[in-house]
Amino acid sequence: MNDDIYEKEFSSDKRNSKAGFDEREWLDTYENWESHLSKTLKLLFEAKISTYQESGPLQGGDNITVLSISGEEDLYGILVRITKNRNY
């Protein structure tokens, strides 16, 4: 494949229209979702780790307090800033 053709195919708003991916539509949806969460999600809230963790300081059953949303990742989903509560 010619590099010039590749660059042109992926430089528009519809980066991969052959696969049905519309970057502008995705960004609009993401921004609407972010706006909705900021209006409706009440932080701080308590939660419990529900699944086994292979590594790290948290284990299934641990109680945490969610302090804020810190980002989003394709692999992990929503990332949050937390504090671990004591388990009695």
RARA-V638942 format. One record per residue. N is the residue number from 1. PHI is phi in degrees with one decimal (NA if undefined). Layout:
n & phi
N & PHI
N & PHI
This chain:
n & phi
1 & NA
2 & -72.7
3 & -60.7
4 & -62.8
5 & -66.0
6 & -58.7
7 & -63.1
8 & -67.1
9 & -63.5
10 & -109.9
11 & -105.0
12 & -91.8
13 & -61.9
14 & -94.5
15 & -60.7
16 & -138.0
17 & -62.4
18 & -62.9
19 & -93.7
20 & 83.8
21 & -93.7
22 & -117.4
23 & -61.0
24 & -64.1
25 & -63.7
26 & -62.9
27 & -64.2
28 & -60.8
29 & -62.9
30 & -61.6
31 & -65.0
32 & -64.7
33 & -63.5
34 & -61.5
35 & -63.8
36 & -60.5
37 & -62.8
38 & -65.9
39 & -85.4
40 & -108.5
41 & -82.5
42 & -98.5
43 & -99.9
44 & -75.9
45 & -148.8
46 & -93.8
47 & -146.6
48 & -128.3
49 & -68.0
50 & -100.7
51 & -123.6
52 & -62.1
53 & -110.7
54 & -68.7
55 & -149.9
56 & 100.8
57 & -80.2
58 & -103.0
59 & -131.3
60 & -52.9
61 & 96.7
62 & -66.3
63 & -92.4
64 & -133.4
65 & -115.8
66 & -84.1
67 & -93.4
68 & -165.8
69 & -87.1
70 & -109.2
71 & 163.6
72 & -148.7
73 & -133.8
74 & -58.5
75 & -75.1
76 & -106.3
77 & 88.3
78 & -78.8
79 & -102.1
80 & -130.2
81 & -93.3
82 & -132.8
83 & -130.7
84 & -85.7
85 & -88.7
86 & -71.9
87 & -96.8
88 & -106.4
